[in-house]
Amino acid sequence: FVVTLLLLQDPWMSTLITASVAMVEADLLGLMYIWDISLNAISVVNLVMCIGISVEFHTHIAHAFLESQSNTRTQRAIDSLSEMGSSVFSGTAPFPFPFLFSFLLFSFRFLFLVL
């Protein structure tokens, strides 16, 4: 909350970003429970990375929304998504999906038995 408040200087938007990131984290914890994934070093690192990535993406869209010069909120949302939406989306998929986990082919299998 504090970092987004310092960067955006808007308490309401910082509150919305914090709530949205908390919902993302709650979804991830719920999926971990459903898939029977225990909390360990690997899963906690992934959770922390997800917090960082979601804060970054939410903040980019919120900043574009706040900087939009349109009059209505709907038009500001359209402007922010057209300005930053493609950048945020391309940041999630930097390379084709089949190659996403190719590094796992050369890793030791006992590391992933922890999951």
SEFIBA-222638 format. One record per atom (N, C-alpha, C): x, y, z. Coordinates in steps of 0.2 Angstrom, whole numbers, plus 5000, padded with zeros to 4 digits. Layout:
N
XYZ
...
//
This chain:
115
500449945000
500050005000
500450065000
500950065004
501450125005
501750144998
502050094995
502450104989
501950134983
501350104983
500950124977
500650194979
500550204986
500350274988
500950324986
501550304987
502150354985
502150364978
502050314974
502150314967
501550354963
500950334966
500350364962
500050424965
500250434972
499950484976
499250494975
498850434976
498150434976
497950384981
497650394987
497550344992
496950294989
496450324986
495950274984
496250224979
496650244974
496950204969
497350154972
497750174977
498250134981
497850074985
497250094988
496850054991
496549994986
496350024980
496049974976
496649924973
497249944972
497749904970
497949854976
497949874982
498049834987
497549774988
496949794987
496349744988
496449694982
496549724976
496649684970
497149634971
497749654973
498349604974
498149554980
497849574985
497649534990
497149474987
496649494983
496249444979
496649394975
497149424971
497549374967
497949324972
498149354977
498549304982
498049254985
497449284987
496949234990
496749184985
496649194978
496549154973
497149094972
497749124973
498349074972
498349024978
498249054984
498149014990
497648964990
497048984987
496448934986
496648884981
496948894976
497148844971
497748804974
498148824978
498648784981
498348734986
497748754989
497448714994
497048654990
496748674984
496348634980
496848584977
497448604974
497848554971
498348524976
498248534983
498648504988
499348514988
499548584987
500248604986
500348634993
500848604997
501048635003
501448695003
501448735008
501948795008
502648765010
503048785005
503748765006
504148825003
504848815002
505248865000
505048884992
504948834988
504748844981
504048884980
503548854984
502948884983
502948954986
503248974991
503249044994
503649084989
504149064986
504549104981
504049124976
503649074973
503149084968
502649134970
502449134976
501949174979
502149244979
502749254982
503049324982
503149354975
503449314970
503449334963
502849354961
502249314962
501649334960
501349404963
501549414969
501349484972
501749534968
502349524967
502749584964
502549594957
502349544953
502149544946
501449584946
500949564950
500349584950
500349664953
500749684957
500849754959
501049794953
501549764950
501849804944
501249814939
500949764937
500449764932
499849814934
499649804940
499049844942
499249914943
499849934945
500150004945
500150034938
500349994933
500450024927
499750044924
499250004925
498650014922
498350074926
498350074933
498150124937
498450194935
499150194934
499450254932
499150284926
499050244921
498850264914
498150284915
497750254920
497050284921
497050354924
497550364929
497550424932
497850484928
498250464923
498550514919
498150524912
497550494912
497150504906
496750574906
496750604901
496450674901
495650664899
495350604898
494650604896
494250624902
493550634900
493150664905
492750614909
492550554906
492250504910
492650444912
492450414917
492850354920
492850294914
492350284911
492350234906
492850254900
492850314898
493350334893
494050334896
494150344902
494850344905
495050274905
494550224907
494750154907
494950124900
494550154895
494750134888
495450154886
495550224888
496150254886
496750214890
496650194896
497250164900
497350094897
496850054895
496949994893
497249994886
497050044882
497350044875
498050074875
498250114880
498950134881
499350084884
499150054890
499550014894
499449934893
498849924891
498549854891
499049804887
499249834881
499649784876
500349774880
500549824883
501249824886
501249774892
500649774896
500549734902
500449654899
500049654894
499949584891
500549554888
500949594885
501549564882
502049554887
502049584893
502549564898
502349504901
501749474901
501549414903
501749354899
501849364892
502049314888
502649334883
503249334886
503849364882
504049314877
503849244877
504049204872
503549144872
503549104867
502949054865
502949014871
502248994872
502148944878
502448884878
502548844873
502948774873
503648784876
503948844875
504648844877
504648874884
504048884887
504048914894
504348874899
504248804899
504548764904
505148714901
505448734896
505948694893
506548694897
506648734902
507248734906
507148674911
506548654912
506448604917
506748534914
506848524908
507048464905
507748444907
508148504909
508848494911
508948494918
508448504922
508548504929
508448444933
508648444939
508648384943
507948374945
507748314945
507048294947
506848294954
507348284958
507248284965
507048344968
507248404965
507048464967
506348474967
506048444962
505248464961
504848404964
505148364968
504748314972
504548344978
504748404980
504548444986
503848464985
503648484979
502948504977
502448444979
//
